[in-house]
């Protein structure tokens, strides 16, 4: 009887950790229709309508939640696509001071240089596959080291260019190659990558992958590119205004993201290897708003997917802790988290010491689901779906998308597919996305 009591207590304890581990959301992990009596909110402790997109609900390595989010999703999530090696990643993490921006920047820079040196050695010896693999990781380690570097720091541009140059170098060692592309746009270029599914110029179904508020094009190569061409699709991605280094050129995020997206589609359809009847676009995070806005204005996009849908960015940003933070809370932030927030402000043209301005800066970042006339897929992690505002916006979409081929998939916590953008389970995302695309782009 005593053993049984102990086990029962343990189960209850572990369950409570699991169910309450998702900070900043309004519903439980299982999202039941009715709350149990024991789950009722105590008087005076009503849940705030806030949503922290960088709260993982589990701990990967760091106590700093923003650092841990980036380590568990951006870093470890890329392992399946050769962005990092587990051993290198955890060794590097072990050397980083928790929450310290300078430490993060330095340790990822060190491992980037080691991988780059290994790549050069293999290339000099004629070992192209080994060189390609090392250059890929070196490129991504340099990119990871950019997190929390502020825009007035010259290392941001230096390391970003280093990352890009190594990605180009690795791309040339693939067959077909991963091409570096530059799309002319308003006095500058939108840089990115294109990889054909197969050699030749036969028109082929194509996926344009679009990122969000903190994205470099290299992130998207490691997010889903291999899964794309493994399934017979061309892969294409770019930095849009607000992404990569474009804010340095006076190109922050803008409400009419359909305008740069038009230039992207123009480029894609200028290629003989792109089938104009099977051109799809998938956007995560902010891209979950940019992509449907583009499709609303451009009938050449034949199918869209979002992770998740952002019908209106303003109310979403209005629920974020960084926007609602008091000065006392801001002063308590770690240097890593504080710098991440400042960089996001920079990308939206907001003063870096005024994160509260991010909500107003996102007014006008909208689309009308009723004007989406192509097949549409929503993917959303179970943890992210617990946000009342996220859930509301997905419902608005599903109620109003006009094409009968519309679908929403909530990826599950118990399969490690719960976080913002579901970066921690890219295999599952790819299964959901491409099984659906294969059906609608026949």
Rosetta blueprint (number, residue, H / E / L):
1 X L
2 X H
3 X H
4 X H
5 X H
6 X H
7 X H
8 X H
9 X H
10 X H
11 X H
12 X H
13 X H
14 X H
15 X H
16 X H
17 X H
18 X H
19 X H
20 X H
21 X L
22 X L
23 X L
24 X L
25 X L
26 X L
27 X L
28 X L
29 X L
30 X L
31 X L
32 X L
33 X L
34 X L
35 X L
36 X L
37 X H
38 X H
39 X H
40 X L
41 X L
42 X L
43 X L
44 X L
45 X L
46 X L
47 X L
48 X L
49 X L
50 X L
51 X L
52 X L
53 X L
54 X L
55 X L
56 X L
57 X L
58 X L
59 X L
60 X L
61 X L
62 X L
63 X L
64 X L
65 X H
66 X H
67 X H
68 X H
69 X H
70 X H
71 X H
72 X H
73 X H
74 X H
75 X H
76 X H
77 X H
78 X H
79 X H
80 X H
81 X H
82 X L
83 X L
84 X L
85 X L
86 X H
87 X H
88 X H
89 X H
90 X H
91 X H
92 X H
93 X H
94 X H
95 X L
96 X L
97 X L
98 X L
99 X L
100 X L
101 X H
102 X H
103 X H
104 X H
105 X H
106 X H
107 X H
108 X H
109 X H
110 X H
111 X H
112 X H
113 X H
114 X H
115 X H
116 X H
117 X H
118 X H
119 X H
120 X H
121 X H
122 X H
123 X H
124 X H
125 X L
126 X L
127 X L
128 X H
129 X H
130 X H
131 X H
132 X H
133 X H
134 X H
135 X H
136 X H
137 X H
138 X H
139 X H
140 X H
141 X H
142 X H
143 X H
144 X H
145 X H
146 X L
147 X L
148 X L
149 X L
150 X L
151 X L
152 X L
153 X L
154 X H
155 X H
156 X H
157 X H
158 X H
159 X H
160 X H
161 X H
162 X H
163 X H
164 X H
165 X H
166 X H
167 X H
168 X H
169 X H
170 X H
171 X H
172 X L
173 X L
174 X L
175 X L
176 X L
177 X L
178 X E
179 X E
180 X E
181 X E
182 X E
183 X E
184 X E
185 X E
186 X L
187 X L
188 X E
189 X E
190 X E
191 X E
192 X E
193 X E
194 X E
195 X E
196 X L
197 X L
198 X L
199 X L
200 X L
201 X L
202 X L
203 X L
204 X E
205 X E
206 X E
207 X E
208 X E
209 X E
210 X E
211 X L
212 X L
213 X L
214 X L
215 X L
216 X L
217 X H
218 X H
219 X H
220 X H
221 X H
222 X H
223 X H
224 X H
225 X H
226 X H
227 X H
228 X H
229 X H
230 X H
231 X L
232 X L
233 X L
234 X E
235 X E
236 X E
237 X E
238 X E
239 X L
240 X L
241 X L
242 X L
243 X L
244 X L
245 X L
246 X H
247 X H
248 X H
249 X H
250 X L
251 X L
252 X L
253 X L
254 X L
255 X L
256 X L
257 X H
258 X H
259 X H
260 X H
261 X H
262 X H
263 X H
264 X H
265 X H
266 X H
267 X H
268 X H
269 X H
270 X H
271 X L
272 X L
273 X L
274 X E
275 X E
276 X E
277 X E
278 X E
279 X E
280 X E
281 X E
282 X E
283 X E
284 X E
285 X L
286 X L
287 X H
288 X H
289 X H
290 X H
291 X H
292 X H
293 X H
294 X H
295 X H
296 X H
297 X H
298 X L
299 X L
300 X L
301 X L
302 X L
303 X E
304 X E
305 X E
306 X E
307 X E
308 X L
309 X L
310 X L
311 X L
312 X E
313 X H
314 X H
315 X H
316 X H
317 X H
318 X H
319 X L
320 X L
321 X H
322 X H
323 X H
324 X H
325 X L
326 X L
327 X H
328 X H
329 X H
330 X H
331 X H
332 X H
333 X L
334 X L
335 X H
336 X H
337 X H
338 X H
339 X H
340 X H
341 X H
342 X H
343 X H
344 X H
345 X H
346 X H
347 X H
348 X L
349 X L
350 X L
351 X L
352 X L
353 X L
354 X L
355 X L
356 X L
357 X H
358 X H
359 X H
360 X H
361 X H
362 X L
363 X L
364 X L
365 X L
366 X E
367 X L
368 X L
369 X H
370 X H
371 X H
372 X L
373 X L
374 X L
375 X E
376 X E
377 X E
378 X E
379 X E
380 X E
381 X E
382 X H
383 X H
384 X H
385 X H
386 X L
387 X L
388 X H
389 X H
390 X H
391 X H
392 X H
393 X H
394 X H
395 X H
396 X H
397 X H
398 X H
399 X H
400 X H
401 X L
402 X L
403 X L
404 X L
405 X L
406 X E
407 X E
408 X E
409 X E
410 X E
411 X E
412 X L
413 X H
414 X H
415 X H
416 X L
417 X L
418 X L
419 X L
420 X H
421 X H
422 X H
423 X L
424 X L
425 X L
426 X H
427 X H
428 X H
429 X H
430 X H
431 X H
432 X H
433 X H
434 X H
435 X H
436 X H
437 X H
438 X H
439 X H
440 X H
441 X L
442 X L
